[in-house]
């Protein structure tokens, strides 16, 4: 009986708690309001900053912040022009570089971005950082973390919302959140995650172009990523649930003509 009730409740969530991803129009589950998930995101990001070694007063650290702020400004302006200003309500952008050999980067809901120094040799320069930054910002703009968290709570029978879940099973809820935003390793939902990654690639290509970074650098970056991680056994966290480089490069090339229109406009 309980399983049937849970099934009907979950189906109800899909019917009554859906949203649309801005610019792509894909429908997504949004059972958790930003008023609940953003405070949790900000607190977790604060804890990450306290527990990690931040790289600030270096050229690389300043580059990450510079690229992030430039892209956030361009994305905000574009979304407002397109009528999606509500999607950024409650955002509080932050960009930090963390000292770590991990080839990784992530963005928590609300625009809380972290790069690891291990990915910078593959980025090489500002354009490479912009490829990754656009991708990570896209996760936040598309509310992928909220969507993953909504699904994770439903799959684990935590159907009373985020605040109720924190009260009933705080450790599980916290772990589900960290997994949902890509901070805690593999998500266990590979097909679902790959859909998000391809969507973030598509949006990220547009975002970097809007900010005046040449989108043609995106497939070049993924070629470098492929070469850097070839033959290394288990892929880095940045690739652990991601589509293969060939697949994402093909998609990026298909989207390139539109991205170049945005880029050429930004150069005028």
C-alpha positions as CSV (number, residue, x, y, z in Angstrom):
1,X,0.0,0.0,0.0
2,X,2.8,2.4,0.9
3,X,4.5,1.8,-2.4
4,X,1.3,2.6,-4.3
5,X,0.8,5.8,-2.3
6,X,4.4,6.8,-3.0
7,X,3.9,6.0,-6.7
8,X,0.8,8.1,-7.0
9,X,2.4,11.0,-5.1
10,X,5.5,10.9,-7.3
11,X,3.3,10.9,-10.4
12,X,1.4,13.9,-8.9
13,X,4.7,15.7,-8.5
14,X,5.5,15.3,-12.2
15,X,2.1,16.7,-13.1
16,X,1.8,19.6,-10.7
17,X,5.4,20.5,-9.9
18,X,6.9,20.9,-13.4
19,X,8.8,23.9,-14.8
20,X,10.5,24.6,-18.1
21,X,14.2,25.1,-18.7
22,X,14.7,28.7,-20.0
23,X,15.8,28.9,-23.6
24,X,15.5,25.2,-24.3
25,X,11.8,24.7,-23.2
26,X,12.4,21.2,-21.7
27,X,10.0,20.3,-18.9
28,X,11.6,19.3,-15.6
29,X,10.5,18.3,-12.2
30,X,10.6,21.2,-9.7
31,X,9.1,20.0,-6.5
32,X,11.5,22.1,-4.4
33,X,11.1,25.9,-4.4
34,X,14.3,28.0,-4.7
35,X,13.3,29.5,-1.3
36,X,14.3,26.1,0.2
37,X,17.2,25.0,-2.0
38,X,19.1,28.3,-2.3
39,X,19.7,28.7,1.5
40,X,21.0,25.1,1.6
41,X,23.2,25.8,-1.4
42,X,24.7,28.9,0.1
43,X,25.4,27.2,3.4
44,X,27.1,24.2,1.8
45,X,29.2,26.5,-0.4
46,X,30.3,28.4,2.7
47,X,31.3,25.1,4.3
48,X,33.3,24.2,1.2
49,X,35.2,27.5,1.3
50,X,36.0,26.9,4.9
51,X,37.2,23.4,4.3
52,X,39.3,23.9,1.1
53,X,42.4,25.8,0.2
54,X,41.2,28.8,-1.9
55,X,43.5,30.3,-4.5
56,X,42.8,34.0,-4.6
57,X,45.8,36.4,-5.0
58,X,47.2,34.7,-8.1
59,X,46.7,35.3,-11.8
60,X,44.8,32.0,-12.1
61,X,42.5,32.7,-9.2
62,X,41.8,36.2,-10.5
63,X,41.2,34.8,-14.0
64,X,38.5,32.5,-12.7
65,X,36.7,35.3,-10.9
66,X,37.1,37.7,-13.9
67,X,35.7,35.2,-16.4
68,X,32.9,34.3,-14.0
69,X,31.8,37.8,-13.4
70,X,32.0,38.7,-17.1
71,X,29.8,35.7,-18.1
72,X,27.3,36.2,-15.3
73,X,26.8,39.8,-16.4
74,X,26.2,38.8,-20.0
75,X,23.9,35.9,-19.0
76,X,21.8,38.1,-16.7
77,X,21.4,40.7,-19.4
78,X,20.4,38.2,-22.0
79,X,17.9,36.4,-19.8
80,X,16.3,39.7,-18.8
81,X,16.0,40.6,-22.5
82,X,14.4,37.2,-23.2
83,X,11.8,37.5,-20.4
84,X,13.5,35.0,-18.0
85,X,14.5,37.4,-15.3
86,X,12.6,35.4,-12.6
87,X,15.0,32.5,-13.2
88,X,17.7,34.5,-11.6
89,X,15.7,35.6,-8.5
90,X,17.8,34.9,-5.4
91,X,21.1,34.3,-7.3
92,X,24.2,35.4,-5.5
93,X,27.1,34.7,-7.8
94,X,30.5,33.6,-6.4
95,X,33.5,32.2,-8.2
96,X,36.5,30.5,-6.5
97,X,39.5,28.5,-7.5
98,X,40.3,25.6,-5.2
99,X,43.8,24.0,-4.8
100,X,43.3,20.4,-5.9
101,X,44.6,18.0,-8.5
102,X,41.1,17.0,-9.4
103,X,40.0,17.7,-13.0
104,X,36.7,19.2,-11.9
105,X,34.4,22.2,-11.6
106,X,30.9,22.6,-10.4
107,X,28.2,25.1,-9.7
108,X,25.7,24.9,-6.9
109,X,22.2,26.4,-7.2
110,X,22.2,30.2,-7.0
111,X,25.4,30.7,-8.9
112,X,28.0,29.3,-6.5
113,X,30.9,28.2,-8.7
114,X,34.1,26.3,-7.9
115,X,37.0,25.4,-10.2
116,X,39.8,23.1,-9.2
117,X,43.4,23.9,-10.2
118,X,43.6,20.5,-11.8
119,X,41.4,21.5,-14.7
120,X,43.3,24.7,-15.5
121,X,46.1,23.0,-17.6
122,X,43.4,21.7,-19.9
123,X,41.6,25.1,-20.0
124,X,45.0,26.7,-20.8
125,X,43.6,30.3,-21.1
126,X,40.5,32.5,-20.5
127,X,38.7,31.0,-23.4
128,X,39.1,27.5,-22.0
129,X,38.0,28.7,-18.6
130,X,34.9,30.3,-20.3
131,X,34.0,26.9,-21.9
132,X,33.9,25.3,-18.5
133,X,32.4,28.3,-16.8
134,X,29.6,28.5,-19.3
135,X,28.8,24.9,-18.8
136,X,28.7,25.2,-15.0
137,X,26.7,28.4,-15.1
138,X,24.2,26.7,-17.4
139,X,23.6,24.0,-14.7
140,X,22.5,26.8,-12.3
141,X,20.4,28.7,-14.8
142,X,18.7,25.5,-16.0
143,X,18.0,24.5,-12.3
144,X,19.6,21.1,-12.8
145,X,20.4,20.8,-9.1
146,X,16.8,21.5,-8.1
147,X,15.6,19.0,-10.7
148,X,18.0,16.2,-9.5
149,X,17.2,16.9,-5.9
150,X,13.4,16.8,-6.6
151,X,13.9,13.4,-8.3
152,X,16.2,12.1,-5.6
153,X,13.8,12.9,-2.7
154,X,10.9,11.3,-4.5
155,X,13.0,8.1,-5.3
156,X,14.0,7.9,-1.6
157,X,10.4,8.3,-0.3
158,X,11.1,11.8,1.1
159,X,7.9,13.3,-0.2
160,X,7.3,16.1,2.2
161,X,9.7,18.7,0.8
162,X,13.3,19.6,1.5
163,X,12.7,21.0,5.0
164,X,10.7,18.0,6.1
165,X,13.4,15.7,4.6
166,X,16.1,17.5,6.5
167,X,14.2,17.0,9.7
168,X,13.5,13.3,9.1
169,X,16.8,12.1,7.5
170,X,19.3,15.0,7.5
171,X,22.4,13.0,6.6
172,X,20.8,11.4,3.6
173,X,19.2,14.6,2.5
174,X,22.6,16.4,2.7
175,X,24.3,13.7,0.7
176,X,21.5,13.7,-1.9
177,X,22.0,17.5,-2.3
178,X,25.7,17.3,-2.7
179,X,25.3,14.6,-5.3
180,X,22.6,16.6,-7.1
181,X,24.9,19.6,-7.6
182,X,27.8,17.4,-8.7
183,X,30.0,18.0,-5.6
184,X,30.0,14.5,-4.2
185,X,31.0,12.3,-7.0
186,X,28.9,10.0,-9.2
187,X,25.2,10.7,-9.2
188,X,24.0,7.1,-9.8
189,X,21.6,8.5,-12.5
190,X,23.9,8.3,-15.6
191,X,21.4,8.7,-18.4
192,X,19.6,11.4,-16.5
193,X,22.8,13.2,-15.8
194,X,24.1,13.0,-19.4
195,X,20.9,14.7,-20.5
196,X,21.8,17.6,-18.2
197,X,25.4,17.6,-19.4
198,X,24.4,18.0,-23.0
199,X,21.9,20.6,-22.2
200,X,24.5,22.5,-20.2
201,X,26.9,22.2,-23.1
202,X,24.3,23.8,-25.5
203,X,23.5,26.6,-23.1
204,X,27.1,27.1,-22.1
205,X,28.1,27.6,-25.7
206,X,25.6,30.4,-26.0
207,X,26.6,32.0,-22.7
208,X,30.3,32.1,-23.5
209,X,29.5,33.6,-26.9
210,X,27.3,36.3,-25.3
211,X,30.2,37.2,-23.0
212,X,32.5,37.7,-26.0
213,X,34.4,34.4,-25.9
214,X,34.9,32.6,-29.1
215,X,32.6,29.6,-29.0
216,X,34.8,27.7,-31.5
217,X,37.1,27.1,-28.5
218,X,34.6,24.8,-27.0
219,X,35.1,21.7,-29.2
220,X,38.9,22.4,-29.1
221,X,38.7,22.2,-25.3
222,X,36.9,18.9,-25.4
223,X,39.5,17.5,-27.7
224,X,42.2,18.5,-25.2
225,X,40.1,16.9,-22.4
226,X,39.9,13.7,-24.4
227,X,43.6,13.6,-25.0
228,X,44.4,14.5,-21.3
229,X,42.3,11.7,-19.9
230,X,42.8,9.0,-22.5
231,X,44.2,5.7,-21.2
232,X,44.0,6.8,-17.6
233,X,41.5,4.2,-16.3
234,X,38.7,5.7,-14.2
235,X,37.7,9.1,-15.7
236,X,38.0,12.2,-13.5
237,X,34.9,13.4,-11.6
238,X,34.3,16.0,-14.3
239,X,33.7,13.1,-16.8
240,X,32.4,10.4,-14.6
241,X,28.7,10.8,-15.6
242,X,29.3,12.8,-18.7
243,X,28.8,12.0,-22.4
244,X,31.9,11.0,-24.3
245,X,33.9,13.8,-25.9
246,X,32.9,12.8,-29.5
247,X,29.2,13.1,-28.7
248,X,29.5,16.5,-27.1
249,X,31.8,17.8,-29.8
250,X,29.3,16.8,-32.4
251,X,26.5,18.6,-30.6
252,X,28.7,21.7,-30.1
253,X,29.5,21.8,-33.8
254,X,25.8,21.5,-34.7
255,X,25.1,24.5,-32.5
256,X,28.1,26.6,-33.6
257,X,26.4,28.7,-36.3
258,X,23.9,30.1,-33.8
259,X,26.6,30.7,-31.2
260,X,28.7,32.5,-33.7
261,X,25.9,34.9,-34.3
262,X,25.9,35.8,-30.6
263,X,29.7,36.0,-30.6
264,X,29.8,38.3,-33.7
265,X,27.2,40.5,-32.1
266,X,29.2,40.8,-28.9
267,X,32.2,42.0,-30.9
268,X,30.3,45.0,-32.4
